Amino acid sequence: MTAAGFARECVDMEGRGLREFASSPGVVRSFCSTCGTSLSYRSERWPDDIHLMVSVFDHPEALPPQFHIFFAERLPWTTTCDDLPKYRTTPGEGTLADPE
């Protein structure tokens, strides 16, 4: 999945079909209750951020990827064909993953 991170204070989400659920301790995800589309991800790990699924934007091409996260946890057959940084976990933790 591809997500774009934003300061939580800059995002206002509302709507009749918007639903949230705690998917795991400290994590809240939102989705459309009509079609089930995943909309956002919030975590106590990054309390000031919200991550919005790029697929729900009108112009997702305006948000090109900047890096890969949790690359060390990918399925073994997953490959990438770009030169973007690949972090074992997150950029904040700073460790790049082993090369493919």
C-alpha positions as CSV (number, residue, x, y, z in Angstrom):
1,M,0.0,0.0,0.0
2,T,1.1,3.5,-0.6
3,A,0.3,6.2,2.0
4,A,1.2,9.9,2.4
5,G,1.9,11.3,5.8
6,F,0.6,14.6,7.0
7,A,0.5,16.6,10.2
8,R,-2.7,15.5,11.9
9,E,-3.6,19.1,12.7
10,C,-3.8,19.8,8.9
11,V,-6.2,17.0,8.1
12,D,-10.0,17.2,8.6
13,M,-11.8,14.0,7.8
14,E,-15.6,13.8,8.0
15,G,-18.4,12.1,6.2
16,R,-21.5,10.0,6.6
17,G,-19.7,6.8,5.8
18,L,-16.5,7.4,7.7
19,R,-15.8,4.7,10.3
20,E,-12.8,3.9,12.5
21,F,-11.6,0.9,14.3
22,A,-8.7,0.0,16.5
23,S,-6.8,-2.6,14.5
24,S,-4.2,-3.2,17.1
25,P,-3.0,-1.6,20.3
26,G,-2.3,2.1,19.7
27,V,-3.4,2.0,16.0
28,V,-6.6,3.4,14.6
29,R,-7.6,2.9,10.9
30,S,-10.5,4.6,9.1
31,F,-12.5,3.2,6.2
32,C,-15.6,3.9,4.2
33,S,-18.5,2.0,5.7
34,T,-20.2,1.8,2.3
35,C,-17.5,0.3,0.1
36,G,-14.8,-0.7,2.7
37,T,-12.0,1.4,1.2
38,S,-9.1,2.0,3.6
39,L,-8.7,5.7,4.2
40,S,-6.2,6.4,6.9
41,Y,-3.8,5.1,9.6
42,R,-3.0,6.7,12.9
43,S,-0.6,5.4,15.5
44,E,0.5,6.3,19.0
45,R,4.0,5.7,17.7
46,W,3.6,9.0,15.6
47,P,1.0,10.9,17.6
48,D,1.3,14.1,15.5
49,D,0.9,12.4,12.1
50,I,-1.9,10.8,10.1
51,H,-1.2,8.6,7.0
52,L,-3.7,8.8,4.2
53,M,-4.0,6.1,1.5
54,V,-2.8,7.6,-1.8
55,S,-5.3,5.6,-3.7
56,V,-8.2,7.8,-2.4
57,F,-6.8,11.1,-3.7
58,D,-8.2,12.6,-6.9
59,H,-4.7,13.0,-8.3
60,P,-2.5,10.4,-6.7
61,E,0.2,11.1,-9.2
62,A,0.8,14.4,-7.4
63,L,2.2,12.4,-4.5
64,P,5.2,10.5,-5.8
65,P,6.9,8.1,-3.4
66,Q,10.0,9.3,-1.5
67,F,11.1,6.1,0.2
68,H,10.1,2.5,1.2
69,I,9.3,1.6,4.8
70,F,9.4,-1.7,6.6
71,F,11.3,-3.0,3.6
72,A,12.9,-5.8,5.7
73,E,9.4,-7.2,6.2
74,R,8.5,-7.5,2.6
75,L,7.6,-10.8,1.0
76,P,10.7,-12.5,-0.4
77,W,9.4,-12.3,-4.0
78,T,8.7,-8.5,-3.8
79,T,11.0,-6.4,-5.9
80,T,11.3,-2.7,-6.6
81,C,12.6,-1.0,-9.7
82,D,13.6,2.4,-8.3
83,D,16.5,3.9,-6.5
84,L,14.5,5.2,-3.5
85,P,15.8,4.7,0.0
86,K,14.6,1.4,1.5
87,Y,14.4,1.5,5.3
88,R,14.3,-1.6,7.5
89,T,11.6,0.1,9.5
90,T,11.1,3.9,9.2
91,P,13.3,6.9,8.2
92,G,13.0,8.1,11.8
93,E,14.8,5.0,13.0
94,G,17.3,5.6,10.3
95,T,18.5,2.1,9.3
96,L,18.5,1.2,5.6
97,A,17.6,-2.3,4.6
98,D,20.1,-4.7,3.0
99,P,20.2,-4.4,-0.8
100,E,17.9,-6.6,-2.7
